[in-house]
């Protein structure tokens, strides 16, 4: 424990010419179970700008499936197919959009 305190003190020590707003380096350590669960509990919607798809992404980047009605599924599939087509055309240089 004493060695860890020394390391932390050394890392937090600022040179005399450093500005006051300089960030303090963090010591790398494994996440606790609570920290990991907190990170995993965050689910966000992320838009893929290239294809126009919206995905549910869990804390560490895991892609989640969303349960939707049949009609909504068809609508999503239609939009995704159209977005994929536009993306492919842009890659080929066929359209400017």
N, C-alpha and C positions, 0 to 999 in steps of 0.2 A: 504494500500500500504506500509505503514511503517513497519507493522508486517512481510510482505513478504520480505522486504529488510533485516530485521533482520534475518529471517530464512535463506535466501540465504547467508548472511555474515557468519552465524554460520556454514553452510554446507561447505562453501569454505575455512573456517579457517583450516589450517593444524597444526598438532602437531609439536613441534620443532624437534622431532627425525624422522619425516616422510621424505622419499626421495623426491627429486624434481620432479620425473617422476610419482608420484602417481596420479591416475585419480581423477578428481574433480567430486563429486556426482552431478547428475542432479536432478532438482526438477521435480516431476511428475506433469504434467498438461494436460488438454484435448487438443487434436489436433485442430488446426484451420481448416477451410474448405479448405484453400489452401494447407495445409500440407497433409490433407486426400486425396485430389484430386491428389496431386503429388505422394503419395504412391500408389493410385489405378491405376495410369496411367502406372505403371511399369508392363510389362508382360514378363515373362521369360519362357524358356523351361527347364523343370526339368526331369532328367532321373531317373526312379525308378530302382535302381541297382538289386533288387531281380527279377523283372519280365522283365526288359529291355524295359519297356514302356516309351515313352517320352510324357510329358503332358505340356500344356500351363497353367501357374499359374499366376494369377493376384496378385497384391501387398499384399493383406491380406491372401492369401492362397486359394482363390476361383479358382476352376478348370474351364477352359474355353474350349469350343469346337472349333475345327478348321474345316473350310469348305474346303474340298478336293474333287478331282475328284473321280469318281467311281473306276477307276483303282487304284488310290492311296489308297482309302478306303480298297479295297480288299487286297492290299499289307500290309497295316497297320494291318488289321485283321489277316492275315496269320502270320505275325511276332509276334503279341500279343498272338495268340493261341499257337504258338511254344514256346514262352517265358513262358507262363503259364504252359505248359506241363513240361518244364525243371524245373521250380520252384517247381512244385508239386513233381516231381521225386526226386529233391534234398531234399525236406522235408521228403520224405519217406526213403531217403538214398539209392536210386536205382543207381544214377549216382554221380560222383565226380565233374562234371563240374559246 
